[in-house]
Amino acid sequence: MFTQLHPGKDRALLIEVCLLTSALLMPGCASTEKRDELSVYEAGHADPYEGFNRSMYGFNMTLDKYFFKPVSDGYKFITPDFMETGVNNFFTNLKGINVVLNDVLQGKFQQSASDAGRFLTNTTVGVGGLFDVASEVGLKNNVEDFGQTLAVWGVGQGAYLVLPVFGPTTIRDGGAGILDRAANPGTYVPGTGILEGINDRANAEGALNFINEAALDPYVFTRESFLQYRRNLVNDGKSDSASYDLDIDPTADVSAEPKPKTPELAQPSLDTTSKVEESPAASAQPAVAATSNVTAFDNMLQSFEEASNKLDQLSKHRRRK
């Protein structure tokens, strides 16, 4: 999540190496189907380091308030909307390489062909990914990463962690982040991570405001949203919606109609990818500094879109009580 303010990628390398080693050593039998990790979560073992995580969450919130938010606000102020959309399209397209690789590693060969076609279409016709032409011709944007691939191979998610600047992740996803970074061409271009991080933080504004206004405990809400979203990805959208247990303020206004996950696009233009005031990929946390793809901030954001219907139901239910 913070994973998407990607500046200073190298300084997290040692942390990610340790996380990767831990994830690979965790027990788990190989499988061709993604595992349902709900039992681990419900058993109360998802957040054994809550004290440390809360302190890191507070640190990230403070860092965001006094540094990342002002930077992203300045970026939005001086950058025209069509340029912001183009930048967002460009970085989304770069992740297409990761998606295709993980499609293959997970045995999703038909999806890998579609995702490869999407990447090639946007890279060529879409002028290096600045225009999301592929969405108009019916090639949807899938989300696959090495964390999901490890889940397919039987690696457990491990404990929930909040890392400085990186934000929410798990042992498995944090360790897999180093592989995501290695497969992303942007990692090897100086300054690219910083720009991507600023862009991601700017897109996260709506989700962050939503957390602060609607959640009784923003830390718990962020954790639940992140873990539920990751389970949803791991299980290819087959997670149980009844398992949502988000800490929402019943007085908050969450009755707004949910945004469609993939808006209809009329013609190829820089506006073919709506700005990410969202979630799936989603859950959000501020302190999004420029770092890497450890757990996409846009992933965190996407989780709010998927949860919006549930939030509305919970709010109405509590009001009736």
N, C-alpha and C positions, 0 to 999 in steps of 0.2 A: 504494500500500500504505500507506505512511504517509499516503498520500493520504487516508486516511480519518480521521485526526485533523485535523479541519478548522478549528481555531481559527486566527486571524490570516490569513484568506484573502487579504486585500488586499495583504499584504506580499510575496506571491509573484507578484503581477500582472505586474510588469516582467519577471521571469524567464520566466514563461509566454508573454508576448508575444514575447520573443526566440526561445523554443523554437518557437512557432507559426510565426514567420516563417521560421525555418530549415527546419521540416518542409515548409512549402508550397513552398519553393524547391528541395527535393530532387527529382532527376529521377525520372521514373516515368510510364509510359503509363497512361491511363485504362482501366479494365476493369470489367465488371459482375460479375466473380468475384473473390473474395479471393485474394491472391497467396500462394504458398508461399514463405516467407522462410527456409526451412531452409538453403538454400545459403549465404546471407549469414552465418548463425550459424555454420555448420560451417567457413566460410572463416576464422574467427578474428577477424572484424572487429566482433563484437558489443560488445566492451569495450575500446576503444582508450584509455580514460582510467582504467584500473584503479587507478593510484596515487591519483588524486584520489578515485575512488569508494570505495576502501578507507578512506581517511581520513574521508570523510563517513559511511561505514557505522559506523566506530568512534565518531564523534561522536554519531550517532543512537542507538547502543546505550547510550552513557553517559548521554545525555539521557533515554532511556527508563528506565534503571535508577534514576536519582535524581529523576525528575520524573513522567513519564507513567505508569509502573507504579504508584507510590504513589497517584496521583490515581485511576487506574482501579480499584485495589484498594479505595479508600475508597468509590467509586461502587457497586461490587458489594456492599460490606458494608452500606451504608445503603439500597440499593434492592431491594425485593422482586423475586423472579424474574419474576412476571407483569408487573411494570412494565418491567423490562429488555426482556422480549420485546416488549411493546407499543411501546417506543421503537425497537427494532430494526425492527419491522414498519413503523412510521411512516416512517422514513428510507428503507427499501427501497422503499416505495410512492412516495415523492417522486421517486425515480430513474426511475419508470415513464414520466414525461414524456420524459426523455432517450431511453429505450428506443424509444418510439413514433416520435419524430423520426428516430432513426437507422435504424429499420426502413424508413421511407419513403425516406430518402436512399439506402439500399442496395437499394431495389427489392423489399423483402420485404413486399409488401402484405398477404398473407394473415396473416403473423405480426404485422404492425402492427395488424390488426383484433383479433387475439387479445390482444395486449398492451394495446391501448386498453380492451378489455373488462375485462381484469384490473385496470387502474388505476381505472376507473370503479366497478367492483364493490367494491374495497377502500375507495375514497374515500367511497362512499355507505353500503352495507350494513356495511362494515367500520369505520365510524365514523372517517373521516379516515385510514384505513390502520392503525389500532391493532390491528385483527383481520385476519388473512390469510384472509378468506373465499374469495377467488378460487381458492386452491390446492385447496380442498375440492371445488369444482365443476369441477376439471380444467383451470383456466387456469394453466399453469406460468409460472414466473418466468424470463424470458430475460435475457441480459446483452448489451447492445449499447451502444456509446459512439462518440464522434466519432473516436477513434483507429482503431477498426475501419472506420469509414466512410472515413477517409482511405486505409486500406489497400485498400479496394474501388476507390477512385478511382486507385490506382496509386502512392501515396506510400510510399516505403520506410520501414522502421522507424527507421533511423538508429542512432546509437551508444547503448549502454546507459549510463544515468546514475543516480547516487545523489545526490539533492538533500537539503540540510539539512531535517529535519523531514518533508518530502514522502516521502523514501525512494526506492525503485526506480522507474524509469520509462525511457522511451527518448525520443529527440528528437521522434519523431512523437507518441507518446502524451502526453508532457509538454506539447507545444504544443496538442494537441487538448483538454487538460484545461480550458483557459480557456473553450472552447465548452461543455463539459459543465457547468461552473459557471454560465455565463450562462443555461443552459436549466433549471437547478434552482431552483425557487422558494425553497428554503431559504437560498440565497445572499443573499437580500435581507432576511432577518429576523435582526436582531442577536441574537447568542448561540446561534443554531441550529447554526452550524458547530462551536462548542466542544462542545455537547452531543453532536453526532454523532460528533465525534472521540473523546470519552471513551467513548462506547458502542462504537465500533469497536475501540478499544484493549482494552477489557474483553473483547470477543468474541475477540480475537486471542491470548489468553493461551495456549491449548493449542498453537496452531501455533508460537508463539515458543519455548515449552518444547521442542517437538519438534525444532526446528532446533538448539538449543543442546545437546541430549542425543544426537542421532543423527548430526549432520554433523561430519566431520573438519575441514572449513573452512566455517563458517557463511556467510561472504561468498559463496563459490562456490555453495553449495547454494541460497542465496536468489536469486542471479543466474540460475542454471540453471532453477530452478522458475518464476521470474517470466517469463523469456523463453519457456519452453515453454508456459506457460499462455496468454500473449498470442498465441502462434502458434496454439494450439488454438482460441482465440476467433476469430482472424482467418480460420481455415480451417473454421469451423463444426464443430469437433470431429473434423476429418479428419486431424489431425496424426499423424505416425508415432510410435507408442509406443516403437518400437525406438530412437528418437533420444534417449531419456532417458539422461543421463550425470550423475547426481547424486553428489555427494561424501558418501557415507554411511559412518558408523563401523560396521564389521562386528560390533562388540561391543554395539551399541545394540539395544534391544528394539523391533523394528519389525514384530513378528509379529501385532500386534493386527488383528482383522478391520476392514476399511475401513467407514466409515459410508456408508449410502446417501446419494446426492446429494440426493434429494428424498424425505424421509420421508413415510410415509402418515399422513394426518391424519384423525382420527375425527370431530371436530366443531369448529365455529368457536369458537375461544377465543384468548386471548392467547398460548397456547402453540403455535399453529399454525406458528410459525417457530422452529425450534430455534436455540439460541444458537450463534454462529459460532465453534466451536472447530475450525475447519475449514481449508479452503483454497479452491478455485476461487472464487474470486476471489481467488486466493490466495496465495501466497508471502507471507512476512511478514517483517517487520523491526520492531524495536521503535520507536524514536523516532516513533511515530505521534502527531503533534501535531495540533491542530485546524487543518486547512487546507482541502483541497478534494477534488474527485473526480479529481485528476490521474491516479491509477491505483488504483482502489479497493482498500482494504486487504482487503476481503472477497474481492476477485478473487485477491489473493495467497493468501489463506487457502484458497480453493477449489482452488488448484493442488495442495495437499497431499492433498486427498481424491482427486483424479484420479490422483495419483502413488503413492498408498499401496500399490496392488497391485504396481506396479513395484518399489517399495522393498522389499516383502516378498520378491519374487522375487530381487532382487539380494542381499539379506542371506542367504537360504537358499543361494544359489549359492556365495557366498564361504565360508560355513561348511563346505559340502561339500568345498571346495578345502583 
